[in-house]
Amino acid sequence: MSKSYTVVGQQRLAGRITPAGNKNEILPCLAATLLTDADVIFTRVPKIGDVLVLCDILRHLGAQISWRDDETLVCNSASVHSYEPSSDLCAKVRASILLLAPLLARFGKVNLPLPGGDVIGARRIDSHWDGITALGGRLTLEHGIKGEINHIRGCEIYLDEPSVTATENIILLAVLGKGTTVIRHCACEPHVVGLCNLLVAMGAQIAGIGSNCLTIQGVDRLHGAEHELSPDFMEVGSFLCLGAIGGGDLTIERVNIADLRFVIKTLTKLGIHTECDEKQQSLRIQSSALAIKNDLGNRIPLIYSGAWPAFPTDLMSVAIVAATQAQGTIVFFEKMFEGRMFFIDGLLAMGANIVLCDPHRVVISGASHLTAAHLTSPDVRAGMALLMAALIANGESRIDNVAQIERGYGNLIAKLQGLGANITEHN
Ligand code: EPU
């Protein structure tokens, strides 16, 4: 049976926390370990559900993966013998799609079951297809993805959208190709940058890192490397929103402020003001009465998600909870996923004043007093949002299916208890 949390809300949340390494960086980096027979060592690794499952998938293929300590993972793919990942395990995580390119590069063949993961929308894989095909892959889709490649040949690719995992798959194939690959209109999130930095440390040649045009000069082989993951800006963004409504004073340490500038700016629309200590790379947020900042002419403002460097889709749900506590009216427009807003019914049940206009847009009028409810976590980010709502609500809430939340947020109970939350877990 899936685990649940019981939360007694309205405790003052204050103190210091340190975010774990970025979930969406370690996942493609784990896939990259298939590209060499040497050791690849990661530090600041989040011990979360998605990482544990992807490690199990790799072990099942023959990889040796072990934890040196709580945050350090040592990976070696020398004994990987299979290009057919387990369908049971792949059904648990969306990130299994990231094995497509490295298995093709390693074996010239792949037989990949369809990925699982969050049910937050259609999640097309056409950009993966276009890129891998352009590099010489032959793919078929039938109960999974079957692929073959004889020669990885460098080419020019113009992505139809800057898909994160598609960009990562294309990079993972092109680094071992013949000649030059140019990927235009590619994703440039911090986790894509992190993957590129790891591959460069392994001997790859990549120019344009951090931009939406990457130029990759293929090399014959890659070697081992050590790589420290960047702080998870989704975890930081979640705690910024929680700190703003949690009644206390919160400091978030060991962050990368450069990755957070647009998030911090966008949250000012909700009246959330973050103190940035550039020297210490820490953020401080003091909870206070929030008020929506209207646009010029007193117009209702809008927060919308988009590909980097726009506001991240993964922070929409936590920002929506913060908005319920702000005086005024604001519209949220989730442009990317059509299922991301369906957790709103949980907030409605708790007393939030929200109109769900269509699958992509909500109008929020605050501030609302939230009351406790029995909730279920639909996906990792919506689950975190509902948990935040429970933490500030009056009374005792129960949240079921919290394995979804723990797929993305490590050590969460301890972190929240350390801030003063009254939260317990049970089966
Ligand atoms: N999309 C757009 N416009 C764009 C780019 C994408 O509408 O400019 C649409 C796509 O059509 C697609 C959806 O948005 O349906 C997702 O896009 P993408 O392919 O980039 O997503 P992904 O690669 O499958 C990664 C993250 C997700 C994150 C998205 C978007 C990993 C392992 N997953 O998924 O993370 O939401 O990018 O940033 O990196 C999470 O951590 O909770 C999570 C779901």
Boltz pocket constraint, residues with backbone or C-beta under 6 A from the ligand:
constraints:
  - pocket:
      binder: B
      contacts: [[A, 23], [A, 24], [A, 27], [A, 94], [A, 95], [A, 118], [A, 121], [A, 122], [A, 123], [A, 124], [A, 161], [A, 162], [A, 163], [A, 164], [A, 165], [A, 166], [A, 187], [A, 191], [A, 306], [A, 307], [A, 313], [A, 314], [A, 335], [A, 336], [A, 337], [A, 380], [A, 381], [A, 408]]
      max_distance: 6.0
